[in-house]
Amino acid sequence: MDQIIPLWSKLIGPATLETITIVSFTALIGCTIGFLLAMLLILWGPNGLTYNKKLYNLFNTILNLIRSMPLLILIIALIPVTRAVIGSIIGMKATIFTLSIACSAFTAKMFEGNFLSVNKQVIEAARSYGATDLQIFFKVIVRQCLPQLINSVTLTVITYIAGSTIASSIGGGGLGAVAITYGYQSFNQFILYYAVVVLIILVNIVQFIGDLIYRKVK
């Protein structure tokens, strides 16, 4: 137990900050791009506002392809792209880049599901009053499903806390790297479980904040 504070200041604390940074930027970039992609899917989808079969099928196929790949395999498959864009395949920037691509596809399909849950009669009523497609989307659809969007964002952050640990196995950094390098590979169970406990605490903090925001907007 005497190791808790020294390990925190030298190893676990900096790794926790790195994990928070990776997950924060990943969620911010991924949710922003995912929201825009979901908006396009809603506008162009067969049950959407402005049906465009070719564009919808193209975007939907790409998103499903990315989403269907296990995260570790996707990270490995994106190595040439990551090297070309970031200049390196290891480190925080490379991790954020690859996780953001996965996160964008993940959130786009979740947000699309949230948007499709809105009562179509409400949409038709707005259209009958002369609202444009974008007005319907932002003022009707988004407002109606805001609590569900909050839940989706919360799930996304929690998912990519876990995702950051997967990325750490190939040089991503953060708590996952500490757990693997200083814990598992060094046969140090204390560091391993120390990192695991901190990850569990982070997940519960995110869930608590997400539930709090959900209750306020519902």
Buried (B, 14 or more C-beta within 10 A) or exposed (E): EEEEEEBBEEBBEBBBEBBBBBBEBBBBBBBBBBBEBBBBBBBBBEEBBEEBEEBBEEBBEEBEEBBEBEBEEBBBEBEEEBEEEBEEBBBBBBBBBBBBBBBBBBBBBBBBEBBBEBEEEBBEEBBEEEBEBEEBBEEBBBEBBBBBBBBBBBBBBBBBBEBBBBBBBBBBBBBBBBBBBBBBEEEBEEBBEBBBEBBEEBBEEBBEEBEEBBEEEE
